[in-house]
Amino acid sequence: YSETWISGATRWDWRAESGDWRFLSVDWPEAWDTGGTVVLDVDWDDNPYTDIDLLWLSEMPHGYSEDDPEAYGDNTFYIESRSTNNYVGGGSHDWGTYTGTSREIFAVPAKRGMHQFVLHTALHGVQTNDNPLNVSVGYVAAEESGFERVVTDWSQGSGVDAVHIVSTVPLSVDSVTAQGWSQPVHFDNETAYQDVSSDKMTSSWWHNVTVQNSTELNIEMNAHDDADLDLFLFRDSNGDGSFSSGEEIARSWSSSSAEEIRIVDPEDGNYSIAVHGYSVPGNMVQFWIEIEVVGGDELVITDQQSLTSLEIDTIWPNGSETLAGLVPASAFQVNLSFDRPEYAGFWSGFIDITLEGQISFRMPYTYELVELDPEVSFVVPANLTQTNVSMPIRLHALDTGIGFRLDDLNWDPASQSTIIPEANLVEALDTSGSYHNLTAIWNSANHFAMPQNVSLREVWVNSTLPEVEKWHDYIATLTDISNNSAESFLSVAYDVTAPHLVLSNIPWITNQE
């Protein structure tokens, strides 16, 4: 799309919305909602004066729809992402683009539905209305959900991978870097109250976070209803464990509750986030807030290379499903390595792609580490077996997740007269893959002798059924470090006495019917 007639329109120079505006409606199709990224790219003739801000709006339910559906409709729009707001008051904006040049480019998550792509002339740097713009909307995504990983077997939680990234627009990649893992904190229904408007320290909601070796601290919030909430960030600079007014390092205080703070390369230390109720009708309002500390070196790019046109045509002769059947305009391969996060949950990483000209955008990498329930079973013999000979009993315990301690694996009698046999051999693998012979420790019943820093993945207990004529009833229980548990039962009858053969009610055999 090309726009040639855009002007300053700064007659209302006391208002923040001064400047020319263009609204482009974008109905994003479901076929392109495949976990990728929308690339918004606007450039204009090089000059150090013109500055075009970009805003990407997405739909949300209209707050007054229930009051008058015909007047308000079902939906309205909210600002999902935008250029840096360099408004300085009095209708004036400072110059500033993400690229530092006469080009603005950034990326937003792709979501199906209607959007508004908004162009705003923050500064008009030519003498006429003729200020041509080139506007592009592209789609970039990883093939086959390449930046998503679900791990249920923790022994396979670390590894390497190669991912193809495809795009509907030409991309000249300069570098690709990665960072991970971090865990965003999301609070969906928090409560803020009417505070003293002139005193941020009366904020009714506070949350503390610790930052260490991080590259970003991102905070985003909004109220569920009409209110004006402000967002403040403090750092305990003197280390006294409390936060004072002078320790504020950032704030976001617009006339709405849609607030956002982003700190690049934050100092290590203890931080506190405050939500201040500046104007709260009814004295109380619910809000959501998301806090993310970005960092980590467990996700690493080992290599990246752009694919040639011949390679693209060879790999995608019929188009890419990720791009809804289009042949990629450009593609590149990213080779990466990853280490397993420390504990179960949803983890986030980021792939930062820098194009030629130092234009960069970010793609999320989602890693889900699943903690399944442990498994314990008597492998042999089958339950309710009856035998007149001695036979082996084999108990198997397995946890593919965080692991378990030896003292949390128990083989107990399920009836008073049952005796647990001594083990012939107990073998184990710990969560790092090392082998252990635990026969002596198991038979000593001093399972605490196993070092606490050793978590087990798998244990085999081999024993023999006692030669005691009776039913032997056993129960095995296993509890892993995450407190998930499992159990198994076994009943075996041992009887060497030959049963008496008794025949009764034998019919007479005759030649009569």
Order of alpha helices (4+ residues) and beta strands (2+ residues): beta-beta-beta-beta-alpha-beta-beta-beta-beta-beta-beta-beta-beta-beta-beta-beta-beta-beta-beta-beta-beta-beta-beta-alpha-beta-beta-beta-beta-beta-beta-beta-beta-beta-alpha-beta-beta-beta
